[in-house]
Amino acid sequence: MLNPLTGLLTVTNTPSNLDVVEGYMKMLWEGAPVNIACTLTIIEGPGDLIREANAEASGSGNANAPLKRLLEQAKNPGSGIRIVGDAFLETQSGTRATTDAAYEYAQLTNFQLDAKSHASVTHETPVIGLRLEFEPSGRANQEMIDLTLSLTLFASPPPQRQLNVSDPLSGNAAEFPVTDIQGVRLTTAATMAAGSAKLLTVAKPVGVLDEKADVLWAAFLTATLRRVETIPTKQPKTEASPSLPKGMAFAALPAPEGLFDDVLLNHTVILDSNLPRRLTVKEWLVKSGVPFPTGASVEHRDGALRVTHTTDGIATIATIVDELLNKRSKTVAVTTHTIEAPASLLRQLQHQTLAAADDSAMFAALETAAGRSEARFVNSSFFEDKSGNRSSHYAACEHRYLKDLGTDERGHPDLSFDTRHVGATFEIEPTIRPDGRTVDVSFSHELHSEPATTRRDHFRDPGSQKAFDAPVTDFHVLKTMTIISLDKGSTKLISMTSPVGRESSGKLWATFMKCDVVPQVSKLRPWFPTNEAGDPVLPDPKAWNTKIFRVPPDFLSIDGGDGGSPPADPFGAGNTDQADSKRTIRKTAKQILEAQGITFPEDATAVFNPASSTLLVKNTNENLDLVEAFTEWHCRPRPRTVALILHVLQGPGPLLRRLTAQAANKSNHRAELDALLAAVKAGTVQHLNTTRLETKSGTQATSEQMTEHLAATEVDVDDKGVRSFGLEMRPVGLRLEAEPTVGSDGATVELSHTSEFHTAPPFEHREHVIDTQGRRLEFPLTDYHVAHMVTSTTMPDGTARLLLLYKPTGKPEFEKEDILQAMFITCDILRPWE
């Protein structure tokens, strides 16, 4: 039996026939999005054991058995087997993705001599470590995966040596450093069954072991198809209780405040007193075809629809609620967490959930482990974006460093500087599919596992025959670029690898992403004054009064303003122009209101003043309320200004993560903001800053609370050897740039904004170079610690929103303790006519 309201098919049949039905339904949904996940495991071990595994894998299309055996042996410290590389990567079928766990190692790429034999040096930062590039294509019917991949595993840090050459012009010696990059590189294509493992390669490690040692590396890849459900397969969670009527169950369905306002305000009933009353939710559901047997009830409060009904009735009501939510504009809320945990625990959990499309169970297990101090949160973030919009945010140190050292035509040093974000950086573009529940997410996620490190490169200039040197900077980067599909509310593991440059033996970092599709529900203002139950509260309805209403300048054109054909002109000519015969006259203000069913007793009047766009009405109170309802909802003027208030707060990581999880699927985060503001009074949370910004709809405005910090950004030496330092002003503090646009409904705001907050004071570090003439040139460089975001979202009037959750940088306690910061914003549409 097919329930047309829920879209659910209930089948009663024999087990064998039910299997046939299930197979048919699966075939119908084969067009669902498919991700392909791969796990890379690189094992180092004695040559005989690796060769044995190779022989076993060569005789089978599935290397799961030798991989499992080697992993078990690696648990024994005396086995000589260890895991030297881990990577996890997921992407859509047919999409190329990459993941890095590597040094960006500053390497000399050009040592150039000018006509006077003075040297200039140029550096680049190749990736030294583990990199996996992966492009799979799934054969859904055959459970097979075609893939191409490129794998590099380079020893880090690479060895460096000094190279001595003779300058052919001067005949003098020149010296500069060169880097030998050692490791394994593999490029291949393969076909494998979903869920199987493949031994990609066996190789002799280069540069990390004694050449004579019989030690080998074996790289295994496990791949599986992960289908994303495109239809809701979960029934509403119901509870049965002895206190419930027989045959009844209970469920609390997510239903934001204001969800039913449209339908209830558009379905009013008239009481005996001729006063309007909107339907209750129960009455509206009955009108929608939902029966309410004895004992069934429904109540809407606290953001939930609390339903007592049969299980089928609850499923039907849940579908109706979903349909109302699907009609609303939506944003995508993205939450990420990076957790450090023992490698053995992460590999075990990841193996258990690899075949599932949702990694929520794995994340929950790690969250529990963190509560027992067996794991720790490294980084957390939250932000929202519109479907199809690309946004970015970072919480990082803006690190200023010397990139290149040159010599100009005068023989003076020519320095080139650059800035790199060292911390957490996220660029993302989510797209909600037509089903309203599946999200395609294209993203680049970068996390630095250590601060930037500086070392020195040494040179000899043949022109001056003097040694010179300069600082070079390396970065420790974990980076993933891919496109995946998620079901709303689901959690995905997006990377799992070893942190680079950090003393974390036996630990891995795992990063998870959760996407929530959030309907933006605004609470509409009623047509008439109401009490808490939504029923009218009016003065004496029969008493007379006079009111002024603000209306649009084209008020008399509502409904075309057609008052019908004009009466015949008794003095006109017999042969009038055809166009003249079609002339119409405008309705009066009174006629327009009467057309809406509003009565005008004797002496009642309605006068429109076009100069002030106001409507003066004299009538009974009950009729004036109907005029107010009409002007508010059918010809209301557009709101003119929007008020935004930004709050920056800092608190314990567990508290902010809990409130973020609580807020992620809601359009109004007022409760979470209020909880933090209460914690500020209690002294457990810090209120770091706030700003208020008011602007017209559609107009960009900026608020800054800044110190204009001057810092040296360039260094120059003139013909006489005089050194000059170029200074730039950088605002340090809080900055909000916003452009709110009130929607056509008058109750939602499309908000584009850029927010920036400096989490610590600027940090000045002094660097120096010894130039080609042997002169020491010392200069200051300034780092800024910044949380920055650029995005667009939708906010209902009167709501609060968590804009950004992030791990701050720049203070020792931020590294040692589990501390997070959050930006909240409130949005209110100001109506000048009220």
Secondary structure, 3 states (H helix, E strand, C coil): CEECCCCEECCCCCHHHHHHHHHHHHHHCCCCCEEEEEEEEEEEEEHHHHHHHHHHHHCCCCCHHHHHHHHHHHCCHHHCCEEEEEEEEEEECCCCEEEEEEEECCEEEEEEECCCCCEEEEEECCEEEEEEEEEEEEECCCCEEEEEEEEEEECCCCCEEEEEEECCCCCCEEEEEEECCCEEEEEEEEEEECCCEEEEEEECCCCCCCCCCCEEEEEEEEEEEEECCCCCCCCCCCECCCCCCCCCEEEEEECCCCCCHHHHHCCEEECCCCCEEECCHHHHHHHCCCCCCCCCEEEEECCEEEEEECHHHHHHHHHHHHHHHHCCCEEEEEEEEEEEEEHHHHHHHHHHHCCCCCCHHHHHHHHHHHHCCCCEEEEEEEEEEECCCCEEEEEEEEEEEEEEEEECCCCCEEEEEEEEEEEEEEEEEEEECCCCCEEEEEEEEEEEEEEEEEEEEEEEECCCCEEEEEEEEEEEEEEEEEEEEEECCCEEEEEEECCCCCCCCCEEEEEEEEEEEEECCCCCCCCCCECCCCCECCCCCCCEEEEEEECCCCHHHHHHHCCCCCCCCCCCCCCCCHHHHCCCCCCCHHHHHHHCCCCCCCCCEEEEECCCCEEEEEEEHHHHHHHHHHHHHCCCCCCCEEEEEEEEEEEEHHHHHHHHHHHCCCCCCHHHHHHHHHHHHHCCCEEEEEEEEEEECCCCEEEEEEEEEEEEEEEEECCCCCEEEEEEEEEEEEEEEEEEEECCCCCEEEEEEEEEEEEEEEEEEEEEEECCCCCEEEEEEEEEEEEEEEEEEEEECCEEEEEEEECCCCCHHHHHCCEEEEEEEEEEEECCCC
